[in-house]
Amino acid sequence: MNKRGQIVVEYVLLLTIAVGLSALLIKQLASRNADEPGILVSKWHNILRVVAEDVPDKRK
């Protein structure tokens, strides 16, 4: 009976750690804060800016 309770406690602890890590990753990668954007958001913004600056008729 004691083993069953320990399994539940371990499961809850692992679930808490997984949710915490997921929240941290989402905050660092996909944050839409204007002052400190996430890595993915800032890279996507750079890609959009490069595409927008492309002039099709201009030759290099």
VONUFI-958330 format. One line per 8 residues: number of its first residue (from 1); for each residue x, y, z of C-alpha. Coordinates in steps of 0.05 Angstrom, whole numbers, m for minus. Layout:
<pts>
NUM = X:Y:Z ~ ...
</pts>
This chain:
<pts>
1 = 0:0:0 ~ 58:48:15 ~ 88:36:m53 ~ 25:59:m88 ~ 25:126:m51 ~ 98:136:m68 ~ 84:125:m142 ~ 30:178:m140
9 = 76:228:m105 ~ 132:215:m156 ~ 83:223:m214 ~ 58:290:m186 ~ 130:314:m176 ~ 150:295:m247 ~ 88:328:m275 ~ 103:392:m236
17 = 174:393:m262 ~ 151:380:m334 ~ 100:436:m331 ~ 151:484:m300 ~ 203:469:m354 ~ 150:477:m409 ~ 129:545:m382 ~ 201:568:m379
25 = 215:545:m450 ~ 153:578:m477 ~ 171:643:m442 ~ 242:642:m470 ~ 225:619:m540 ~ 158:650:m558 ~ 151:711:m514 ~ 117:769:m550
33 = 142:822:m502 ~ 163:882:m542 ~ 223:897:m497 ~ 250:825:m495 ~ 220:782:m550 ~ 230:707:m549 ~ 282:675:m594 ~ 232:648:m644
41 = 193:713:m648 ~ 255:755:m659 ~ 282:708:m713 ~ 214:707:m748 ~ 213:783:m746 ~ 282:785:m778 ~ 260:737:m833 ~ 198:779:m848
49 = 240:843:m850 ~ 289:812:m900 ~ 232:787:m944 ~ 198:855:m942 ~ 262:891:m963 ~ 270:847:m1024 ~ 256:885:m1088 ~ 244:837:m1146
57 = 265:884:m1201 ~ 330:905:m1169 ~ 392:868:m1194 ~ 455:859:m1153
</pts>
